[in-house]
Amino acid sequence: MRGYRIGKGVTPVYKAVDTCAAEFEAETPYFYSCYDRENEAVRSGRDKVIILGSGPNRIGQGIEFDYCCVHAVMTSREMGYEAIMVNCNPETVSTDYNISDRLYFEPLTLEDVLNLVENEQPRGVIVQFGGQTPLKIAEGLEQAGVPILGTPQDAIDLAEDRGRFGEVLRKLEIAHPPYGTARSRDEALKIAARIGYPLLVRPSYVLGGRAMEIVYNREDLDRYIQDAVQASHEHPILLDKFLEDAMEIDVDAVCDGEQVYIGAVMQHIEEAGVHSGDSACVIPAYSVPEELLQQVKQHTQDLALELGVIGLINIQYAIKDDEVFVLEANPRGSRTVPYVSKSTGVPLAKVATRVILGEKLSSMDLPSEPAHPHFTVKEAVLPFSRLPGADTTLGPEMKSTGEVMGIATSFPAAFAKAQGAAGQTLPTSGTMFMSICDADKTQAVELGKRLRDLGFRIVATSGTAEALEEAGVPADPVRKFTEGKPHVVDMILVGKIDGVINTPRGRGARADGYEIRRATLRTGIPCITTMAGAEAAVSAIEAMGEPGIQTHNLQELHGNHTRSS
Amino acid sequence: MNPGTKNRQRKSLPAAVALEDGSIYRGHGFGATGAVCGEIVFNTAMTGYQEVVTDPSYHGQMVTFTYPLIGNYGANTIANESGEVHSRAVIVREAHNLDRNSSAEQGWVDWLAQRGVVGVSGIDTRALTRRIRSEGAMRACVYWGDFTEDEVAARLEATPPMAGQDLASRVCCEEPYELEFLRGERLVVVLDFGIKRSIIKGLGRAGCNVKVLPAGSSADDILKLEPEGVFLSNGPGDPAPLDYAVTTTRSLLGKVPVFGICLGHQILCRALGLETYKLKFGHRGANHPVKNLDTDRVEITSQNHGFAVRLPEALAARLEAGRGGSTFFEAPPESELRLGTDFGDAVISHLNLYDGTVEGIRCREVPAFSVQYHPEASPGPHDSRYLFDDFKRLIESA
């Protein structure tokens, strides 16, 4: 169709956005396409690179990619290239008229990008900073003969194609959770029987964990296949063994084909299964044993080199029972790049851009191992207070719409700061409500003790209260929502509760906690839904009672090793 | 032949805008068929297409609308600025014939067709505007129908340039007339060079009754009516050939308060001894920033003129220095904006912030002032309506 159109001479021209209807000569290098007569975007004679952005901001494709794109543009310009930005979101920094040498306000589709590549004749296109959106059109660009700068298309495919990626992992002897791909209900059930529940199920090719779910049994899986997703030959569903209670690790690294620079190893505070965009995480990975940490780093290096990455790569790991599993590898900038850069002072997207444009890591004088004199905690900012009625439990589907970072000399203090910044200031006294699933009760008892020591009164649902009392932790029982008035939701709504720890497990229990979480949203008190989060929160409350929480400023913190960021 | 077939045949006829410099922009015809010639200009206002084409100041011109969609709210009688369409042709990106707007009496395309106005749509108006901007306003032929290249070229050749023509006497009223307003307290004589109806309304709203006289009226004709103020109206084209109007104005200055708008401003300035010149492509739109140097406030103004008042060289140089590399002008203090005239000191009261052209002048020794832009708007913002009240105050203090 494209060939037919071009054959008929139907090609677009580009018009400048000059905000004055062409009445005056304007120098805004800001263009959009239309099928009309005069092309205002006349090609310059300079060597140029095109950087593809992430398109409209939506949950799962955040502003973090825009940060990467802006850094890529800045670095390309510093290196003497004409940097051409393509994005279709006016609310971003990359689409400010003065960031790039030229800005094309165009949709990130193959057709539109090919049109402007035709108009600009760049040295190549950088696809790895805009998240999944530009990555998806890399294949088409390459087929049309457009050079992809950085990680080549084949390497992208190698990481994205489950079968091929599985081969790589086998070759490198790296473990991954058992998985399967089902094209029908029968196939799905067979796979489930083989690898066991719980399972993480999702349609293939999704963004931001959309329609992703954890299923705990056959009925759940049946319902998922029937209601949520119709498995078919063209749209298979993916089933992964869900590593419950595993610890999740994220790594952002840059590879130049010879060497791998690890930006940071992040430890998620929530267990694996919560979308990485929603989970709080911490640098350094404070509770991962050194040996496993080294293993993660080694795997990262091996994978980046084996895949043939040139530029950024993000790898997600799960650690369960002292074993490291690779969950997935994304050969592109991830949404944690800004956080890592600000935490360590090494601007990863800039480093990656230099690598993509031909420089070697060895020539860059990067700090070999980022020192961590401080802890930084990233916390997601959730939009629930603006969306009355939304289910606030975190899961594999991304729900956050922002993020904040807390810096301190200890993990609990950094966590406390991050919570406060995310609008969930932790209480330092008052009444804490606990409703804990059976599997977590041992740990809950220990947390209950610490909360009592901090002077909190504890109220709990009958089962939890019993467990606490048995262990000698006084707790007042309170009715569940379903047990009739007066129940805990009323207490929350009248302000008698200052914090909630509620860890639902299994679909039924998760639905039970819905009313509680809704009430906490209305009253604006913190509602913690994972044991790991609760553990961090209690430590943070302890830290808040201690003197000496200070503010740190990034410039001073990174003054000694920040490169032009 | 049934009307449908006739319409299809009409639509298949070629339509284009042929410029004096040889470039040609092809599109689709609408309105009436035919070939017309004149000066091609562009207007950047987003609304007010009907006011624009009925404004006598556009007499003999062909208007390119830079706003891409024209006709979307239809046409109605109340929007007319005069009794007829003055622009010879309209050039648009997209023409609409909708009449579903509650105030619309007719679709815009039908309205033009009924008045015999040639329209061409489907034009890359941005490209055309850029051309006019870089090459200046020029003659053009707009046609819809079978016209050979030679015919078009011959018509273009036969079109006189805008400069040097007395268009005002062609569009002004033939006979005097008068209008009384509900709150009318003062009598103002309007010297009509092609006045817009909304200017008369503006005078009425400020409390003036008007007696309108044709452009060629003498000072005696005017003073005989014992006016408390005289208004010099807007109008089309070049002020230079209007010596008779300048003479009349010189005889009025000092005898009666004078207020001028647009062409009237240029005539007042010529009467004071200043010169006028043709701008490269003029000011036509509804968002031109003008700084009122008395109040230090910026007014967003409606503009429509192809000629402007030339500043004495020294003053122009001082203003240029104030530009400081930016598009916008830093206005100098009032003491530096004074100039001596045949009627004593005058002061530049308003400046265009885009290009530093004179937008207003006020005499310090005789009661007279004028502005280049259009305080009556229509179309445009109402930032400057206060000028009509200023005129009434000037009358009352005289």
HADDOCK unambig.tbl for C-alpha pairs under 7 A between the chains (distance, minus, plus):
assign (segid A and resid 21 and name CA) (segid B and resid 44 and name CA) 6.39 0.50 0.50
assign (segid A and resid 21 and name CA) (segid B and resid 66 and name CA) 6.09 0.50 0.50
assign (segid A and resid 22 and name CA) (segid B and resid 126 and name CA) 6.41 0.50 0.50
assign (segid A and resid 22 and name CA) (segid B and resid 129 and name CA) 6.42 0.50 0.50
assign (segid A and resid 22 and name CA) (segid B and resid 130 and name CA) 5.99 0.50 0.50
assign (segid A and resid 23 and name CA) (segid B and resid 133 and name CA) 6.69 0.50 0.50
assign (segid A and resid 36 and name CA) (segid B and resid 124 and name CA) 6.13 0.50 0.50
assign (segid A and resid 37 and name CA) (segid B and resid 124 and name CA) 5.88 0.50 0.50
assign (segid A and resid 38 and name CA) (segid B and resid 127 and name CA) 5.71 0.50 0.50
